[in-house]
Structure formats: C-alpha cells, structure tokens
Amino acid sequence: MTATPLTLVGAFPHTRGAPALRRVGFTFSADGGYAACLATSGDGGWYPESWRLGGKGDQGVGGLIVGGLGGGLGGGLAGGGGVGAETGDGREGRDGGDGGGAGDVGDGGVIPVPLPLGAGARSESLRSQLVSLPDGRVLICRHQGERHELVVRTPASVRESSVGTLRTPGLRLMAMPAPGPGAPVAVALGTDSRSVTSVWLVSADGGVQPQQVAEFAGLSGGGVWLDRGGRLLALDHVAERDRKAGRRVVVKTVVLDLATGTVNPLLELTPESNDRLVAADPASGLILVRSDAPGEDRLGWGVLGGGEPLHFPDCLQRTRGFLRPVAIEPAPAPGTAAGDLRVAVQGDWGAGSSLALWQPSSGQLEPVPVPPGRLGGLGHWSAAGLRMPYSAPDHPAGIATIDVDLLRDGPPEAQEPTPTMPLRLAPLQGGAAGMGSVLRILPPNRIGSGAAERRPGLRAVPSGWRLDGSAGPSDGGVWHGARTVELPGAEGQLEAVVYGGDAWLTAQHLVVALHGGPADAWRLEFDPTLQRMAAEGLAVVAVNQRGSTGYGVEHAQALQNAWGGPDLDDVLALLAAVSGQRTALGLEPASLFGVSYGAFLALLAACSTPEQVARCAVVAPFLSGARLLAEAGPAVQALTHRLGGARDPADGRGARDVLRLCHRLAAPLLIVHGDQDEVVPVGQSRTLRQELLRMGRSEGTDFRYVEAAGAGHEVLAEDGAPVLHELLAGFLRTGRPA
C-alpha cells in the first residue's frame, strides 16, 4: 500500500507588515543607542531588526553579554529575549506594550525597524549572529558549514555590503566597546579541530577584509572588555590540567591583548578551580567573577588592580536559581568608587525570571518588582534607564525600559489570592491522587512580585516600567495569559506553564505539551504555537519534567544515560493524575503534543498508557536514541553520545524504541516533519509512517502525516507556520473518537 504524504509547499504569502511573533538574539550597540535582533512573523522567515533607542549617545556602561555554549535537539532560542512581536498595526514607533508607566522612563521612543529582504534573497537562519552598530547598521555573520559570510545591513534598504568571509569550524562575534569612524567594529573568534582559537578584527567598511591579530592554543568562551578602547579582552580559556594519573579540564580567565596578540593569565584562584570573569566596569575597576574556588559555584567581586582579595557575599549565594549580572549602572559622578556602583542582576529559576539590584558596599540583593515573565539575560543601563529584552505569555518579546528606583520605591502591587485548587469541587479520586494534590499555583515571581494579571488581556503595569515593540494580535483580539503551577510527577512536584485560567482542568479539551531538547524547558514567555491552541479554546499544560533546565543540576542531569526514563515516569504520573480526574468528571483524557525530543517522549507515553491519551500530535519526532544516532549529523551525534541517549534506561521497562512499541498506539496521531530537517532527519517520521501502514493502520483515519517541503527543524517558526499552527490546533480540538 502506498500513499502520498500531504506536503506543504513553502509558497505562502510573506506579510512583512505583520507582527513579529518571535524575536531572538538581542544585542545592544556599544553606546546603547541601538539594538538588533532576529525576528519573524511566523509566515515569512527570519529577518534582522534594528531598534532605535531613546537616549542615543549616552556613554554609560554597555550591555554585559556573557558568552556560552548551548544547544539540544530542540533547537533552543538563541541569545536573550525569547519570543515576541512587533507593533500590531505595523506602524513604526507606536508605543506597543503595557500602557501604564509609558511616560515614566526614557527620553525617546524605542522603534524597531525591519531590515527588508531584496527580491530573491533568502531569509536569515536562526544560526545567524548579529552585532548592533552605533549608527543603526547591523553586522551579520551567516554560517554555512565552515564558511562564515560577514555582511553589513542598513535599515530601510535591501542592499548589503560584504565585509569578508572566514573559514573555520566555529566562529562567534563580539562588538568592540567604542568603535570610531573607520575603526574595527567587532572581534571574531574562531575555533577549529586543532583546539586553537584564531582572532580577527572585523571592519564595517566594504572591501576591508577581516585582519587576523592573534592565534593561541585552547578553546575560548565568554568575553568581557577591560578597557573602553577595545584593546584588552578577557576570555574564558579552556585548559587541561595534568593531575597525576589523569587530565582534568578547567576554565580560567585570560587577557588577550589585541595590539600585541599575546595572552596572559588574569584569574586563577586555585589550580583546580574554574574561575571566570563575567562583568567589568573599566572606569572604576569593578569586576564580577564566577568561581567554584569557595567550594561551590558562586558570584564574587573585586577591584581590578586593587590589593584587596575577591569577595563572595552571602547575598549572592542562592540555594536555588541562577544569578547573572546583566548591566552595571553608569557612575553617577566622576571618581565613584567601585563598591558604590549598582549592578542589575537577573535571577532565573524554573519558567520565570526576576530582577534585583546589588551594590558591593551594601551587601544586599534588593528585589526590583518587574511583571511576571522572562527577561533576556542581557541589558544596557544609561540615563534613559535599564533596557532589557522581555517577554510574557501574553506579551510577545520587546524591549523593556526600567526605572529601577521608581519600581523599587513605588507602592506594593496588589496580589491575587493564591488558591490551592482550580475548582470549587470536593477532591475526587482520579488515578493515585485527589484534585487537592494535583495542583498548587505558584507565586508570579520570586524576587519581587510584579503586577498580577487581573483578567485576560489586561494587566496592571507598575510605574517605572515600559515595554516597547510588543503588541496585541492583528485581529484586534487579545493574547491569552498563562501562569505557573506545580503538578505531581513520579518523584515530586513539577512546574508547568498553564493556559486556560483556573478551570483548565475541566476544559473540554486539555493538551499536555512536552518541550524539545532534552536540555530545554518551557518558559513564561510568548509562544506562538501554544498561543494558537489557547485561542482555539484548548487548555494547555506545558510541563517541565525531569531533564528540563532551570531547576538545578540534579533535575537537569536526570536523563544522563536514561532518555525516556525519569522524564517518561513524570509524564505518565501526570497523565494518571490529570486524565484520572477528567475521567471522573466525565471528560475525555488529555491529549499530548511534543516537539523534537518532546515528540519522542509523547510517542512513548501514548504507547505506554493508551487509555489516558485522547490524541497525540508530534512535530519532528525521532524513534529512539540509537536510531537518531545512526541517521543524524555530527553535531547531534556528539550530543547524543555525550548524554548517553543511545542507552536504554536501566529500569526494566525494555527498549525505548517507538518503532517496537507503536502497535500499542490507540489515540489518533498527527505527525509533522520538515523534509530539510538538519537536526532530526525526516527519515525518522517516514519510517514510522511506513510501519503504521504495514500494521494496517489507516492514513487519514488512524493517523495523518504532514511533510513540509523546504522546512527545517524549526518548522513551527518557518514559512507556512500559521498553517501548521492551525492544523495542530484543529487536530487537538477534535477530541477523542467515539
């Protein structure tokens, strides 16, 4: 039996005036006058945006961007800021965020300007790197294997200037701190198979090729400027230490002198410790470091060139959550001592993030009550205020301008009561737990509670907070809000982002959403796919089962050598509790939705407990770690090896192979895959389809297979994404067959 899969051809209309529903990879110019990011409206590919920010020319301390390595099968968001949207009516410069407090901070508008694509030009890739330049132009690095093309784009023009091509396996860019006319605007750091770092200076003038200025042994990451002239660059240097019998990799901060090409040590607290410089203020000498020399990974501070030892304050030692400095306030007066400067610190734990101020001389971490959501992990602080990317489930990503003193000193925001149950019903037995043990609603924020959402589409906005570039949907409706709750897992509570209000458990249709990765998580930020489901009346529980990031090392590493082990146990426990409650109320069980690794997990769960799954929709699934290892490219193979994904968990359940378990599938199944997927080869889904047909399952009745022509792994964010969003929502709202 043969059948032709439904193929979505990438010929959908490209609506450049439509709101950008996702924004990633934010970067600020050195003087804070401009920012840049990649944006997409979801139906026309990715394109750069250049943001003109109020307060241009203020020479305050720039954004502190901490370099690092990331990745996973899910293709996580690049850079800071997460997902987001432009102004809803397509007009540039409209104050498109929370109305309250719009006039409290800043001295000018924040205007995102799309950089249009020329006729026949290809959209940008999610791997493209951007550097925002002080004149509004954007330097772009496009990666094609080991070839990296450097171009400069100008707002309101389709033309671009080539500024060089570099060939090396890995390449990343860092903006120069204060580029002058004709001077280099960025540093490019390349790595190759020799474990050697090569360094080039990149000019924004066409015809001037990158100039190599240094080459040194070892890999490098991070990057903090120690002077305003752009000569001394501190880097995290990966080195091997010969410890008698074996070798151990440690990270130390070194200083690269771009004028001489030499590298010298900067931080080495102990021979075996990992010591990294994460931020610096060249004027005062204030430095912030992260080191495990105190016995655990901690933030500390000191004065560059001073005689005092480094300090590791107790207030920066948190039992949970990850603290990262994002910006240092510009000195209020010349000669301000390093200890008197304030540092904006972002705290990340679970789905949300928080903001606090820290001052070395005070020894306190003071909460700044920002609205619930997700901050972007980088910022720029000037006289116009602290600017950071921000997103929330009902606020596509934009740039927040924050007056920290107004927020800190303002009246406390009224808080909604925190119910312990979503329904006014007596606890019912469903699965192994009653309703009272199914749900606990979490506070909206952990360092300073922001304004609570009063009703869908309306949120009280604190004075001192303004969000630009984020707007409502183009149809004049509202975005649907979400909140975080705790739900039962196999061995403890799990955090989930839930759409559907307090009555989500009794919605007609409920979807349990599983993220990709596996080293990823659902965040309290705008997600176009989940937003579309909520708009169609679906309640959504986006759960962060074990293996998710943001909940500590033990939670994140639970899947080492155990793909489909502890995380599957958590999903099955959640289905037992939630679907059991729904069945007791006469409702259909929950449906499953998963992407990439989450699709693999959803298929395993649907095979393991078919009676508790109404429907199952999967995007870019793989069938097992071993099958993925056999077909994937080198990067995914390396990730699978590193995480032990090809090994079956030692829990006695047998192989975690969807192909060997799919005969247990009872729920209707929808499979979506891009035929150009560079992470999970489309052959994984094609093989599953063929096996279902061989078993006698009927395509169109028992399952549906959709292959998107020309689409890659981010198929839900590429051309034709709105059609796929509607397809997924329509399939999941159909319900369980009679």
N, C-alpha and C positions, 0 to 999 in steps of 0.2 A: 504494500500500500504506500502510495506517495501522496504528498500534499505540498502545496506551495505556501511557505510562511508569509503572513502579512508583512509587507515591507514598507516602512515609512521612508519615503524619498526626501532628502534634505532640500526641498524646494519651497519651503514655507515663506510667506511674506516677512521681510525684515522690517520691523517697525522701529526705526531709530528714535522716534519721538516717544515711544512707550517707556514707562518707568523701568529703571534698572532694578530687578528683583534680587540680584545678588551683587555684592561688592567684596572683593578680596584684595590682599596685598597692598594695604595702605602704606604710604611713605610720605614724609614731610620734607620740604626743602630745608636747606641749612638755616635760613633766616626765618622760617615759619610763615612766609608769605604765600606759599602754595603747598598743595598736597596732590598726590596722584594715587590711582588705584585701577584695578581691572573691574569692569562692570559688565553685566549682561541683563537684558530684559527677559531672557529665557527663550526667545524665539529668533535671535539673530546673532548668536555667537558672542564672544568676549571682545571688548574694545577698551582702550585706555580712557580714563577721565583725568582732566587737570582741574583741580579745585583752587579758585582764587579765594584766599582767606583774608579777613579783615586784619588790620594791624601789620600789613606788609612793611618790611624794612626794620622791624623791631629786632634788634640783635640779641635777644635773650637766648638762654640755653636751648639748643635744639632738641628734637625728639631723641630719646635714647633707645635704640633698637638693638636688642640682644640677638645675635646670630645663633643659629642652631640647626640641627638636622631633625627632620620629621618624615613621616610617611606611613604608609599602610595600604592594605588592599582597598580601603575605602576612598583613597584619594582625597585626604582631608583638605580643609580650606587653607590657602596659602596666606602667610602673613597675618596681620591683625585685622579685626573688624568683622569677620564672618560674612553673613549675607545681608543684602539690603536693597534699597530702592532710591531712585531719583525723585524729583518733584513730580507729582502725579499728573499735572496737566502739561508737562513737557516744557514749561517756561523756565528759563534760566533765572536763578536768583530769587525765586519765591521762597519765603521762609517756610520750609516744608516739614516742620516737626511739631513738637509739642508747643502749643501756642503760648502757654503761661511762661513768663520769665524771658520772653524773646528780647525784651529791651534791657535786660539786666546786665548783660555782659557783652564784651566785644565792642569794636568801634567800626564795624563794617559788615557787609553781607558775606556769606560763605556760599560760593557759587560753583557748582560742579558743571564743567563744560566737557561734553563728549568729544573725543577726537575722531572725526568721521573716517570711514574706510573709503578708499578710492575704488573705482569700478574694477571688479575682478579681484580685488585684494582679499586675502584670506583673513579670517578672524584671528585674534590673538589666542595663544594657548594658555591654559592655566599655569604652565611652567614658565611663562614669560616673566622676567623681572623688570621692575620699574624703578627709576630714580627721578624724583621730582626736582626740577632745577629752579633756581631763584627767579628766573624770568618767565616761568609758566610753562616752558617746554618740558618734555618728558623724554628721558633716555630709556630705551627699551632694549633688553637683551633677549633674543629669541633663540631657543635651544633646539637644535636638530641633530640628535646624536652627540658627536664630539665637536660639531660645528656650532659656534655661537655668533650670531649676527647682531651687531650693535647699530641701532638706528636712533635718530632723534626726531620726535614728532612735535608739531606746533599746533596749539589749539586753533580750531576753526579752519584747518587746512588739511587736505587729503595727502599732501606731499610729505615726504620724509627724506631725511638725509642719512646716508650711510656714514658711520664713523669708525668702521673697522670690522674685521672678522677674526675670531680667535678659535684655535682648535686645541681642545683639551677635554678629557672626560667630564670634569666638573668645573663649574665656574659660578661665582657669585659676585655681586657688585656692592660697593659701599660708597655713599655720597661723600664728597670732600666737605669739610666743615665750613669753608668760606671761599668758594671759587670766585676768582676775579675774572675780568674780561680776558678771554683768550687762554686762561689757565685750565688745567685739567679739572673735570667736574666729578670724576669718580675713580675709585680704585677697583680693579678686577683681580680677584684671587682665584687662581686655577689649580686644580689638583689632577694627578694622573696616577697610573698604576705603579709608579716608582715611589709613591708616598712622598712626593716632592710638591711644595707649594711655589707656584710662579706668580709674580705680581706685575701688573701693568697699570699705567696711568692712562685714563680714557678722556679724550677731549670731546667737546660737543660741536666742534667745527668740522664740517665735511672736508674730506681729503687728508685729515691728520690721523694717521693710524695710531693705535694704542702703542705706548712706549713701555717696553719691559724694563723694570728698575730693580728687580730683586728675584732671587730664587734661593730657597732654603729647604733643608730636609724636614720631613714630617708634615702631617696634615694640620690644618688650622680651622678655627671657627670663631664665632663672636666677632668683636671689633668695637673698640672704644677709642676716640681721639683724645690724645693727651695735650694737644695744643690747638689753637684756633687757626694756625697757618697751614695745617694739613701736612705736617712732616712726620710726627710721631704717632704711630698707630699701635695700640695694644691689641694683641690677638691671643685667643686660647690655642695653645700649641699642644698637640697630642704627642706624647713621648713614651717610649718604652723604658722601664727601669729593670735592670737585671738584679733580681732579688735572689741571689744564691742559686737555688735549684731551678727557678722558673723566671718568667718575664711578666711584668705587670704594666698595664697601660695606665698612665696618669695624665692629667691635663694641668698645665701650668701656663700662666700669662707671661708672654714675652713682648718686647717692644721692637717694632720694625721701624727703622729709620729710612724713610723713602728717599732721602737725599743721598745716603751712602749705600743703601741696600743691605745694611747689616741688621742682625737680630741679636738682642741681648735679653737676659732674664729680667723679669720685673717682680713677680710674686712666686715665692717658694717658702711656705710656712714650715713645712716638714718635707723630707724627701719623698714620703709616700702619700702625701695629701693631694687632693685636687683643688687647685687654687685659681680662681677666675676673677678677672676684673669685669664688673657688669655696668658701671657708670662712672663718669668723672666730670667735674666742673673745672676746666683748665684755669679759670681766673682765680679761684680760691684754693685749688688743690684738693678739694673734697673728692674722695674716691669711695665707691661702694664695691665690696668684694663678696664672692660666694665661695666658701671653703668648707671642707669636712675635717679640717685640722682640729676643731674643737671636739671632735668625736661624732658629729653628725653634720649634715649639710646645713649651713647657717649663713645668714647675711651679716656682714660686718662693715665697718667704715674706718677710714683713716685720712691722713693728710699726706698727699704726695710730696716727698722730700722732707717731711717733718720727722722729728725724732721720736714721736710717740708711737707705741705699738698699735696694732689694729685692735679695734673694739668690736665685740659681738654682743650687742644689747639683748637682754631678755625679751624686750617687747617685739623684737624681730624674729623670735623663735616661737613659731606657732605649732601647736600639736597636730593640726591638720590644715591643709591649704598650702598653696604655693604663692609666695610673695615675690613680686618683681618690681624693681624701680622702673618707672616709665618716663619721668621727667624731673629735672631739678629747677626750682624757681630761680629766675634771674635775680641777681643780687639787688636788694632794694637801694643800696648805696655803695659807692666805691670803697673798697677795703673791707667789705663784710667778711667776717671770719667764716671758715668752712663749717664750723659747728652751728652757725646761726642760719644756714640755708635750709629751706624746707624741701623735702623730697616727696613727690607723689608716688604712692605705692599701690599697685593693683594686687588684690588677693583673689586667687582662683581656687575654688573648691566645688566639685560637682558641676552642675549645669550652669551656675551663675558666677558672677564676679562682683567684686566690691572695690571701693576706693578708700584710701586713708592717707593722712599726712604724717610724715615723720621728720623730726628735727633732731640732729645729733645732741644738741645741748639740752633738749627737754627730756630725752629718753622715753618718749611716749609715742605710741601709734594711735593717732586720733582719727576716728571714723569721719568720712565725708558721705552724707546720705544721698547717694545717687539713686535714680529709679532702678527697679529690678531689671536685669538684662545681662548683656555681655559686653564688656569693654574690649578694646582691640589689642592691648598689650604693648602699645607704644603711644607716645604723645609728644606735644611741643607746648612749652609754657612760656608765655610772653606777657606783655602788658595787656593784651587782648583777652587773656585768660588761659586756662589749661585746655588744650584741644586734644581729643581722643576719638578714635572710631568707636561707635556704639551701635548695638542692635538689640531688639527685643522681639518676642514672637509676633507682636502686633506693630512693630516699628522696623521696617527694612533699614539696613545699615546706612548711617550718615555720619557726620562729624559733630560731636557734642562740644560745645564751648561751655566751660565750667568756671564759675567764680567760686573758688573753694571757700572763701571767707563768708560769702553770703549763704552758701549751703550749710556750712558748719555752724554759723551763728543764728540761722533762721529758726523759726518756731518748729517744734517737732511735728512731723506729719502724722495725721490720724491713721491708726491701723485698724484694719478689718478684724473682727473676731476670728479666731482660728478653730474651726470645727474639727472634731475628731472623726466624724463620719459624713459622707456626702449626702446621705438620705435620712429623712425622718422616719426610719423604719426600725423595728426591733431587729437585732442581729439574727441573721438566718444562717443555717449551716450550709455551706457550699464548699465542696472539696474538703480540705482539712481545717478550714478556719471560718469563723463568722465574719460578718461585714465589719464589725468593730476592729478586727485585727487586719483587715485588708488595707486600710488607708490611714495615713497620717499626713496632713497638709503641712508643708514646711514654711518657715518664715520667708518673706520675699527676698531678704538679703541678710548677710551675716556680719558685715561690718557696716553698721548704719543702715537702717531700713529706709528705703525710698518710698515714694508715694504709691500707695496701693491702688490697684485698679478697681474702680467703683462699678462700672458696667462696661460691656464690650464697646470698644471704640472711643471711650472717654477716660482719661486718666488725669488726676490732679498733678500738676507739674510744679516742683519746688522752685522758688525764686533763686536765681543764680545758675539755672540750667537752661540751655538752649540746644536743640537738635536741628541741624540743617541738612537738607538733601533727602530726607525721609518723608514719604507722603502716603496718603491712602490709595486704594486701588482706583484705576482709571474709570471704573463704572460708577463711582460715587458712593460705593458701599463702605464697609469698614473691614479692617483686618481683624481676625479673630485672635483673642488673647489666649494665653496658656499660663499655667502655674506649675510649680514643682510639688510633688507629693512623694511619700515613701510607701512602698508596696512590699509584700512579702516575697523573698527569694528562698532558695533552698536552705541557706545558712545565715539568714539575716535580712535586714531591710535593704531595699534597693530604691534609688532615686529615679523618678520618671518625670518627664515634661508632659503635662496632660492638657489636651484641648477638649472642650465640651462643658465647661462650667462645673458646678457642684454635682450635677446629675449625670456626669459622664458614664457612671457605671450602669445606668438604666437607659442609655441612649438606644435607639432602635438598632443601630449598627456601631460596633466598637472594634477598633483596629489596634493591635499591639504592633508597634513599629520597632524594628531592630536595625541598628546602625551598622555601617561598614567598618573596616579597619583591618584586624580586630582592635588595634590600638587607636581608638577614636571614641567619641561619645556624642550623645545628643546634648545640645546646649540651649540655654534660654535665649534664643536668638531667632530671627526670622528665617523660616524655611518654606520656600515656595510650594514644595510637594505636600507637606503637611498642612499648609495654609489652604491649599485647594481642597484637600479632604475635609477640613473643617468647614469650608464654605459650602460643601455639599451635604452638610448635616452629619458627618461622621465624627464620632468621638474618637480621639487618638491618644494612646498611651505610649509615648516614646521612652522606653526603659533603658537604663544604663546598668546592664547585668555585669557580673564579674568579667574582667577583661577590659572594661571601659577605663579610659584615662580620666584623671581628675579626682580620684578617691584614694590616693595613696599607692605606694609601691605594691603592697600585698594584693590589693584589688586588681591592679593593672597586670600583674605578672601571674595571675591565676591560670592563664591559658598556656603558659610555657609547657611545651610537650603535651598539650591537652586541648587542642581545638575541638570544640563540640563536647566538652566535658563539663566543668563547673558552670559555664555560661548556659549550656543546654539545661542543666539541672535548674538553674534560676528561672529560665523561660517556662519550663514545664511546671514549676511550682507556682509561678504567676498565673499561668493558664488555668491551673487547677482551682486557684482561689477565685479568680475573676469569672471564668466561664462557669464555675460551680455556682457562684452567686447568681449569675444571669439565668442559668437553667432553673434555679429555684424560683425565680421571679417570672418564669415563662418566656424568657427572651432567648434568642439564639446565642451560641457561644461567640467568643471574639474571633476576629479574622487576624491573619498575620500578613505583615508587609516587611520586606527586608531588601537591603541593597548590598551587593558585593558579599563580604563576609556575613553580613546580616541576612542575605538571601540564602546562603548555605545553612545558616543556623535556623532560619524559618522553615526550610525544607526538612531538616532533621526533626524539628518539633512537630511539623504536620504529619510526618511519618510515625513519630513516636506516640502521639496521642490524637489520632484522627477524630475521635468523638468530641474533642474540645476545641476544634477549629472549624469555623464556618466556611472561610475562603482563605486562599493563600496567593499573594501576589509577590513575585520576586523579580528583581532587576539585577542583571549581570551576575548571576549565581555561578559558583563553581561546585563541583560534585564531591570532592574530597581534597584534603591537603596533598595527598600523593598524586592525584590526577592533575591538580593545579601545578605541582612541581614539574610534572612531565611535559606540560604544554606552555608554561608561562615564559616570559623573557628573563634575562639575567637579574634584573633588579628585584622582581617578585620572587624568583628562585632564592635569592640571597635572603630576603625577608622570611620566606617560608622555612629555610634552613635555620635561621637564627632563632625563630620562635618555636622550632620543633613541630611545625604544622603537619608534617607528613606522618607523625606518630599517632597512633590511636591512644586515647586516654586509658590508663590502667585502672578502669572502674568496673570491668567485667561485662560491659554492655556490647562489646564487639566492635566491628569496624564502623567508622563514621563515614560511610560511603553512600551518598544519596542514590546512586545507581543500583545498589544492592538492597535498598530499603523502599524504593518508590512504589513497589507493589502494595504497600500499606496505605498509600495516599487515598483518601476518601473525599476530601474537600475539593471543589473546583479550583483549578490552578491557572494563573496567568504568568507567563514568562516573557520578560522584555530584555533584549540584549542588543547592544550596538555591534555592527559587523566589523568595525575597526577598533574594537576594544584592545587597548595596549596593555592592560593590566590583567584582566581575566579573559582569555581568548574565547571568542564566540563559539568555538567548538564544544565548550562545556555544555552550553544550552542546547546546541544542536544534537549532541549525544543524548541528553535527557529526553528531548522530543522523540528521537528515534526509538528509544527504549519504551516510552509510553505508548507509541504506536504499535510496537512489537507485542506489547502486552494486551493489545486490543482496546486501549482507551481511545475514545472518540475525540478528535480535534474539533474544537468548536462547541463541544458539549462538556466533556470532562476536563479539557484544558484548552488554552489558547496560547499560541506562540507568536510573538511580535518581534521582528528583527528590524532595527533602524539602520538604514543604509547610510554609510558615511559617519556614523556616530561612534564616539569612543567610550571610555569608561564613565565619563561624566554625562551620560546620555540624558539625564533628567535636567541638565543645565545647558544643553546644546541646542542646535537648530531643531525645531519641532517639539521642544519640551512641553509647551502648553497642551499639545495634543496628547502627549503621553500622560501628563497630569490628569487630564480629563478621562483618559482611558482607565487609569488606575482607580480614580475615584468612582467612576461608573461601575467598574467591576466589583469593587469592595462594597458599594452600597446596594448591590443587587440582592445580597443576603444569601442565606443557606437554602439550597434547593429543598423543595417539599419531599 
